[in-house]
């Protein structure tokens, strides 16, 4: 037993010692999917949208209660100076009247009002679910966009650092040639000026990386200063041809389009509510009461009956409500057409952006290769004394410009692809796995 205890103690000491000596493991680099997954779990906008769904669920419950019975209990204690004759027959002598009643009311007919109100609440619930779905898509798009902006900023920073390294190497060659008398002092001065320029560009690139990292953290719903590393995979796995011309197919399932259809149906249910203002109400009423001059009261009674309420004149209230409801229906139809145009324009803009970025990717890939070869040639010519310093600097500037354009084209393509997915109302894989509610409200009363 003592031997095992010693071994355990020694193992624990070694483990604690290594924990103090070995550095902490850095956070794993995150992919776009990882970032989206984090955002979907903690983003405040999603929490707000989910709370709206909960509110809509409770409003459905509230609207459903209008179709059920109502039970009330009333009790009162009254002291009279002298009892009214009607009370004397019930409680006899004395000046105290104690009255308790349990009443039930069941609405039997409301001209379709209660069912229409319930339909509106159910439609609001479906709209809240679609709003939550669209919020998830929005969060996923903003995170994806911020991810590729950060990756672009990091790659631009690496390009600027490479430019600094190249100019430093050229400056070293110029100084060596000046020392042996094979170069002019102006060559060194031009290289030093160029080095200052690229160093400033590198500093600006470093600041853009810092801002982009904070932006991605905030897009993920995290504090801006949270440590963050992202993967550097540059593979593009999807082609735009598979997504072109799909607007007509995507529109019926687009969450904003579904919300517009629900809004139209809600307006139509509102017309039913307005029409019910001119229709009679029919309700069943029943009550049981106890009354007496002392507690507990000892005289009981009950009653059952039907109550009909018929509107005769409302000074135009019902007519105005119907007119307003019809106007809301037309507004919903007009808004739906405007929405269709806006969504189609967003898809077309994303497609144009993708085609533009794809063409720039093709052109800049060639220009980067040409610029690299040109710089290598000019560096060699200058090293052997056959070229000038300005030609090397010009070649280096051209390479940096070509690399910058290529990096921007690549990430503009990725962002445009994500923008097209968002414009089409498509759920990223992480969202699609969760599903979305569906259903319809119907019926009448």
C-alpha positions in Angstrom: 0.0 0.0 0.0 2.8 2.4 0.9 4.6 1.6 -2.3 1.5 2.5 -4.4 1.1 5.7 -2.4 4.7 6.7 -3.1 4.3 6.0 -6.8 1.1 8.1 -6.9 2.8 11.0 -5.1 5.8 11.0 -7.4 3.6 10.9 -10.5 1.5 13.9 -9.1 4.7 15.9 -8.4 6.1 15.3 -11.9 2.8 16.2 -13.5 2.6 19.5 -11.5 6.2 20.3 -12.3 5.7 19.7 -16.1 2.5 21.9 -15.9 4.7 24.8 -14.6 7.5 24.3 -17.1 5.7 23.5 -20.3 4.0 26.5 -22.0 0.3 26.6 -22.4 -1.0 25.2 -25.7 -2.3 28.0 -28.0 -5.9 28.0 -29.1 -6.7 25.9 -32.1 -7.0 27.8 -35.4 -10.7 28.2 -36.3 -12.3 27.5 -39.7 -15.2 29.5 -41.0 -17.5 26.6 -39.9 -16.0 26.8 -36.4 -16.6 30.5 -36.2 -20.2 30.2 -37.3 -20.8 27.4 -34.8 -19.5 29.6 -32.0 -21.6 32.5 -33.1 -24.8 30.4 -33.3 -24.3 29.4 -29.7 -23.7 32.8 -28.1 -24.7 35.7 -30.3 -27.0 38.2 -28.6 -29.0 38.8 -31.8 -30.0 35.1 -31.8 -30.9 35.3 -28.2 -33.1 38.3 -28.9 -34.8 36.6 -31.8 -35.4 33.4 -29.7 -37.0 35.6 -27.0 -39.4 37.0 -29.6 -40.4 33.5 -30.5 -41.1 32.8 -26.9 -43.2 36.0 -26.7 -45.2 34.9 -29.8 -45.8 31.5 -28.3 -47.3 33.1 -25.2 -49.5 35.3 -27.4 -50.9 32.2 -29.1 -51.7 30.8 -25.7 -53.4 34.1 -24.9 -55.4 34.2 -28.1 -56.5 30.5 -27.6 -57.9 31.4 -24.2 -60.6 33.6 -25.9 -62.2 30.4 -27.2 -62.3 28.7 -23.8 -64.6 29.2 -20.8 -64.1 32.0 -18.2 -64.7 31.3 -14.5 -64.8 34.2 -12.0 -65.3 34.3 -8.2 -66.7 37.4 -6.6 -67.4 38.1 -2.9 -68.5 41.2 -1.1 -69.4 42.3 2.4 -71.8 45.3 2.8 -73.2 47.1 5.8 -76.5 48.9 5.3 -78.1 51.6 7.5 -81.4 49.8 6.6 -81.8 46.9 4.3 -83.6 47.4 1.0 -86.8 45.4 0.8 -85.3 43.1 -1.8 -82.5 42.1 0.6 -84.9 41.7 3.6 -86.6 38.9 1.7 -83.2 37.1 1.4 -81.4 37.7 4.7 -84.2 38.8 7.0 -83.4 41.3 9.7 -80.1 43.0 10.3 -77.9 45.4 8.3 -75.1 43.1 7.0 -75.1 41.5 3.5 -72.5 38.9 2.6 -72.6 37.8 -1.0 -70.4 35.3 -2.9 -70.7 34.1 -6.5 -69.0 31.7 -9.0 -69.8 32.7 -12.6 -69.0 30.9 -15.8 -69.1 32.4 -19.3 -68.5 30.5 -22.6 -68.4 32.4 -25.9 -70.4 30.4 -28.5 -70.2 32.7 -31.5 -68.3 35.9 -32.2 -68.7 36.3 -36.0 -65.3 34.7 -36.6 -63.4 37.2 -34.4 -61.8 34.8 -31.9 -60.6 32.3 -34.6 -59.2 35.2 -36.6 -57.3 36.5 -33.6 -56.0 33.1 -32.9 -55.0 32.8 -36.6 -53.1 36.1 -36.4 -51.3 34.9 -33.2 -50.3 31.7 -34.9 -49.1 33.6 -38.0 -47.1 35.9 -35.8 -45.4 32.8 -34.2 -44.5 31.4 -37.6 -43.2 34.8 -38.6 -41.1 34.9 -35.4 -39.6 31.5 -36.3 -38.7 32.8 -39.8 -37.2 35.9 -38.2 -35.1 33.7 -36.0 -34.1 31.6 -39.1 -33.1 34.8 -41.0 -31.2 36.1 -38.0 -29.2 32.9 -38.0 -28.5 33.3 -41.7 -27.4 36.9 -41.1 -25.1 36.0 -38.2 -23.6 33.2 -40.3 -23.0 35.5 -43.3 -21.6 38.3 -41.1 -19.2 35.9 -39.4 -18.1 34.3 -42.8 -17.6 37.8 -44.3 -15.6 38.9 -41.3 -13.6 35.7 -41.4 -12.5 36.2 -45.0 -11.8 39.9 -44.4 -9.4 38.8 -41.6 -7.8 36.2 -43.7 -7.4 38.7 -46.5 -5.8 41.2 -44.1 -3.4 38.5 -42.8 -2.3 37.6 -46.3 -1.9 41.2 -47.3 0.3 41.6 -44.2 2.4 38.7 -45.3 2.7 40.3 -48.8 3.8 43.5 -47.2 6.4 41.7 -45.0 7.7 40.0 -48.1 8.0 43.4 -49.8 10.0 44.6 -46.7 12.3 41.6 -46.9 12.9 42.1 -50.6 13.7 45.8 -50.3 16.0 45.1 -47.3 17.8 42.6 -49.4 18.1 45.0 -52.3 19.3 47.8 -49.9 22.0 45.4 -48.6 23.2 44.7 -52.2 23.2 48.4 -53.0 25.3 49.2 -49.9 27.8 46.5 -50.8 28.1 47.7 -54.3 28.5 51.3 -53.1 31.3 50.1 -50.8 33.3 48.6 -53.7 32.5 51.5 -56.0 30.2 49.7 -58.5 27.0 51.6 -57.5 26.1 55.2 -56.8 25.0 56.7 -53.5 21.6 57.5 -55.2 20.9 53.8 -55.5 21.2 53.4 -51.7 19.1 56.5 -51.1 16.3 55.3 -53.4 16.4 51.9 -51.7 16.2 53.5 -48.2 13.2 55.6 -49.3 11.5 52.6 -50.7 12.2 50.6 -47.5 10.5 53.4 -45.4 7.5 53.3 -47.7 7.0 49.5 -47.5 7.6 49.6 -43.7 4.8 52.1 -43.4 2.6 49.9 -45.5 3.4 46.9 -43.3 2.4 48.9 -40.2 -0.9 49.9 -41.8 -1.4 46.2 -42.7 -0.8 45.2 -39.1 -3.4 47.6 -37.9 -5.9 46.3 -40.4 -5.3 42.8 -39.2 -5.9 43.9 -35.6 -9.2 45.6 -36.5 -10.3 42.7 -38.6 -9.6 40.3 -35.8 -11.7 42.4 -33.4 -14.5 42.6 -36.0 -14.6 38.9 -36.3 -14.7 38.4 -32.6 -17.7 40.8 -32.3 -19.4 39.2 -35.3 -19.1 35.9 -33.3 -20.7 37.5 -30.3 -17.5 37.5 -28.3 -15.5 40.3 -26.6 -13.3 42.1 -29.2 -10.1 41.3 -27.4 -10.6 37.5 -27.3 -7.5 35.7 -28.6 -8.2 34.3 -32.0 -6.4 32.4 -34.7 -7.9 31.2 -38.0 -6.9 28.6 -40.5 -5.0 29.5 -43.6 -6.6 27.0 -46.0 -7.0 28.7 -49.4 -9.0 26.0 -51.2 -12.1 27.2 -53.0 -14.5 24.2 -53.2 -17.5 25.6 -54.9 -18.2 27.0 -58.4 -20.7 29.8 -59.0 -22.3 28.0 -62.0 -24.0 25.6 -59.6 -25.9 28.6 -58.0 -26.8 30.8 -61.0 -30.4 31.1 -62.0 -31.7 29.6 -58.8 -33.6 32.7 -57.6 -37.0 31.4 -58.7 -36.5 28.1 -56.9 -35.1 29.7 -53.8 -37.7 32.4 -53.4 -40.6 30.2 -51.9 -38.3 29.0 -49.1 -36.7 32.4 -48.4 -37.4 33.4 -44.8 -38.1 37.0 -45.8 -40.5 35.9 -48.5 -42.3 33.5 -46.1 -42.6 36.4 -43.6 -44.2 38.5 -46.3 -46.7 35.8 -47.1 -47.5 35.4 -43.4 -48.0 39.2 -43.2 -50.5 39.0 -46.1 -52.4 36.2 -44.4 -52.4 38.2 -41.1 -53.9 41.2 -42.9 -56.6 39.0 -44.3 -57.4 37.6 -40.9 -57.5 41.2 -39.7 -60.4 41.8 -42.2 -62.3 39.0 -40.6 -61.8 40.7 -37.2 -63.1 43.9 -38.6 -66.2 42.3 -40.1 -67.0 40.7 -36.8 -67.5 44.1 -35.3 -70.8 44.3 -37.1 -71.9 40.7 -36.2 -73.7 39.5 -33.0 -72.0 37.8 -30.1 -73.6 34.7 -28.4 -72.4 33.5 -25.0 -73.5 31.0 -22.4 -73.7 32.3 -18.9 -74.1 30.4 -15.6 -73.7 31.3 -12.0 -74.1 30.0 -8.4 -74.2 32.4 -5.5 -74.6 32.4 -1.7 -76.0 35.3 0.3 -76.8 36.0 3.9 -76.5 38.2 6.9 -73.7 36.2 8.6 -70.7 34.1 7.5 -71.0 31.6 6.0 -74.1 32.9 4.0 -76.8 30.3 4.0 -79.1 31.3 1.1 -78.1 29.8 -2.3 -79.2 30.4 -5.8 -78.2 29.6 -9.3 -79.0 30.7 -12.9 -78.2 29.6 -16.5 -78.9 31.6 -19.6 -77.8 32.8 -23.0 -76.6 36.3 -23.8 -76.8 37.9 -27.2 -75.2 41.2 -28.1 -76.2 42.7 -31.4 -74.5 45.9 -32.6 -77.1 48.3 -34.0 -75.1 51.5 -34.5 -71.4 52.2 -34.0 -71.0 55.6 -35.8 -68.9 54.0 -38.6 -66.5 52.1 -36.4 -67.0 48.7 -38.1 -66.9 50.3 -41.6 -63.7 52.1 -40.8 -62.1 49.0 -39.5 -63.0 47.0 -42.6 -61.6 49.8 -44.8 -58.4 49.9 -42.9 -58.1 46.1 -43.0 -58.5 46.1 -46.8 -55.9 48.8 -47.1 -53.4 46.7 -45.0 -54.0 43.8 -47.4 -53.1 45.9 -50.4 -50.1 47.3 -48.5 -48.9 43.7 -47.8 -49.2 42.8 -51.5 -47.3 45.9 -52.6 -44.6 45.2 -50.0 -44.3 41.6 -51.2 -43.7 42.8 -54.7 -41.1 45.3 -53.6 -39.5 42.5 -51.5 -39.3 40.2 -54.5 -37.5 42.9 -56.5 -35.1 43.6 -53.7 -34.2 40.0 -53.2 -33.8 39.4 -56.9 -31.5 42.4 -57.1 -29.4 41.2 -54.2 -28.9 37.8 -55.9 -28.0 39.5 -59.2 -25.5 41.8 -57.4 -23.9 38.8 -55.7 -23.6 36.9 -59.0 -22.0 39.9 -60.7 -19.6 40.3 -57.8 -18.7 36.6 -58.1 -18.1 36.8 -61.8 -16.0 39.9 -61.4 -13.9 38.3 -58.6 -13.5 35.1 -60.6 -12.2 37.0 -63.7 -9.9 39.0 -61.5 -8.6 35.8 -59.9 -7.7 34.5 -63.4 -6.0 37.7 -64.5 -4.1 38.4 -61.3 -2.8 34.8 -61.1 -1.0 35.4 -64.4 0.2 38.9 -63.4 1.7 37.6 -60.1 3.7 34.9 -62.0 5.0 37.6 -64.5 5.8 40.0 -61.7 7.8 37.4 -59.8 9.8 36.5 -62.9 10.4 40.2 -63.7 11.7 40.9 -60.2 14.0 37.9 -60.3 15.5 39.1 -63.6 15.9 42.7 -62.4 17.5 41.6 -59.1 20.0 39.5 -61.0 20.8 42.2 -63.5 21.4 44.7 -60.7 23.6 42.2 -58.8 25.9 41.8 -61.8 25.9 45.5 -62.6 23.8 45.3 -65.8 20.6 46.9 -64.3 19.6 50.0 -62.3 18.2 50.3 -58.8 15.0 52.0 -59.9 14.2 49.0 -62.2 14.5 46.7 -59.2 12.3 48.9 -57.1 9.7 49.2 -59.9 9.6 45.5 -60.2 9.2 45.0 -56.5 6.3 47.5 -56.4 4.7 45.8 -59.3 4.9 42.4 -57.6 3.4 43.8 -54.4 0.6 45.3 -56.3 -0.1 42.1 -58.2 0.0 40.0 -55.0 -2.4 42.5 -53.3 -4.8 42.4 -56.3 -4.7 38.6 -56.3 -5.4 38.3 -52.6 -8.3 40.7 -52.8 -9.8 39.0 -55.8 -9.6 35.6 -54.0 -11.3 36.8 -50.9 -13.8 39.0 -52.7 -14.9 35.8 -54.5 -15.3 34.0 -51.2 -17.3 36.9 -49.7 -19.4 37.1 -52.8 -20.2 33.4 -52.6 -21.3 33.8 -49.0 -23.3 36.9 -50.0 -25.1 34.9 -52.7 -25.9 32.1 -50.2 -27.4 34.8 -47.9 -29.2 36.6 -50.7 -30.9 33.2 -51.7 -32.0 32.7 -48.1 -30.1 29.5 -47.8 -29.3 27.9 -44.5 -25.7 27.0 -43.9 -25.2 23.4 -43.0 -25.1 24.1 -39.3 -28.5 25.8 -39.5 -30.2 23.4 -41.9 -29.5 20.5 -39.5 -31.7 22.3 -36.8 -34.7 22.5 -39.1 -37.4 25.2 -39.2 -41.0 25.2 -38.1 -43.8 25.0 -40.6 -47.6 25.0 -40.4 -50.6 27.0 -41.1 -53.5 28.6 -39.3 -57.1 27.9 -40.4 -60.6 27.3 -39.4 -63.4 29.6 -38.3 -65.7 30.3 -35.5 
